[in-house]
Amino acid sequence: MYYLAKIFQAAGLTVLLIGFMANFPRLMSRMTLVLGLVLFGFGWIIQRYVVRGRRP
């Protein structure tokens, strides 16, 4: 599960990077931003709550 979380995080950052570079002087589209944040967030949630266990 650790590697799955890291893959989701890397995919989210990659989507954000590609979206930024593809539209450079302008802002990236909202859909690209949301997709990148959702992928990264999903990986972060997996790593935080599933891999490490929930700590108070």
C-alpha positions as a Markdown table, in Angstrom:
| # | Residue | x | y | z |
|---|---|---|---|---|
| 1 | Met | 0.0 | 0.0 | 0.0 |
| 2 | Tyr | 2.9 | 2.3 | 0.6 |
| 3 | Tyr | 4.0 | 2.2 | -3.0 |
| 4 | Leu | 0.4 | 2.7 | -4.2 |
| 5 | Ala | 0.2 | 5.8 | -2.1 |
| 6 | Lys | 3.4 | 7.1 | -3.5 |
| 7 | Ile | 2.3 | 6.4 | -7.1 |
| 8 | Phe | -0.9 | 8.4 | -6.5 |
| 9 | Gln | 1.1 | 11.3 | -5.0 |
| 10 | Ala | 3.5 | 11.3 | -7.9 |
| 11 | Ala | 0.7 | 11.1 | -10.4 |
| 12 | Gly | -1.0 | 14.1 | -8.8 |
| 13 | Leu | 2.2 | 16.2 | -8.8 |
| 14 | Thr | 2.9 | 15.2 | -12.4 |
| 15 | Val | -0.6 | 16.3 | -13.5 |
| 16 | Leu | -0.1 | 19.6 | -11.8 |
| 17 | Leu | 3.3 | 20.1 | -13.4 |
| 18 | Ile | 2.1 | 19.2 | -16.9 |
| 19 | Gly | -1.0 | 21.4 | -16.5 |
| 20 | Phe | 1.2 | 24.3 | -15.4 |
| 21 | Met | 3.7 | 23.8 | -18.3 |
| 22 | Ala | 1.1 | 23.3 | -21.0 |
| 23 | Asn | -0.7 | 26.6 | -20.2 |
| 24 | Phe | 2.3 | 28.6 | -19.0 |
| 25 | Pro | 1.7 | 32.2 | -19.3 |
| 26 | Arg | -2.0 | 31.6 | -18.5 |
| 27 | Leu | -3.4 | 29.8 | -15.5 |
| 28 | Met | -4.0 | 26.0 | -15.7 |
| 29 | Ser | -7.6 | 24.9 | -16.1 |
| 30 | Arg | -9.6 | 24.2 | -13.0 |
| 31 | Met | -10.2 | 20.6 | -14.0 |
| 32 | Thr | -6.5 | 19.9 | -14.2 |
| 33 | Leu | -5.9 | 21.5 | -10.8 |
| 34 | Val | -8.7 | 19.6 | -9.2 |
| 35 | Leu | -7.6 | 16.3 | -10.8 |
| 36 | Gly | -4.0 | 16.8 | -9.6 |
| 37 | Leu | -5.1 | 17.7 | -6.1 |
| 38 | Val | -7.5 | 14.8 | -5.9 |
| 39 | Leu | -4.8 | 12.3 | -7.0 |
| 40 | Phe | -2.3 | 13.7 | -4.6 |
| 41 | Gly | -4.8 | 13.9 | -1.7 |
| 42 | Phe | -5.9 | 10.3 | -2.3 |
| 43 | Gly | -2.3 | 9.1 | -2.0 |
| 44 | Trp | -1.7 | 11.3 | 1.1 |
| 45 | Ile | -4.8 | 9.8 | 2.8 |
| 46 | Ile | -3.7 | 6.3 | 2.0 |
| 47 | Gln | -0.3 | 6.9 | 3.4 |
| 48 | Arg | -1.5 | 8.7 | 6.5 |
| 49 | Tyr | -4.4 | 6.6 | 7.6 |
| 50 | Val | -3.9 | 3.1 | 6.0 |
| 51 | Val | -0.1 | 2.6 | 5.9 |
| 52 | Arg | 0.9 | 4.3 | 9.2 |
| 53 | Gly | -2.4 | 3.7 | 11.0 |
| 54 | Arg | -4.4 | 6.4 | 12.6 |
| 55 | Arg | -2.5 | 8.2 | 15.4 |
| 56 | Pro | -4.2 | 10.9 | 17.5 |
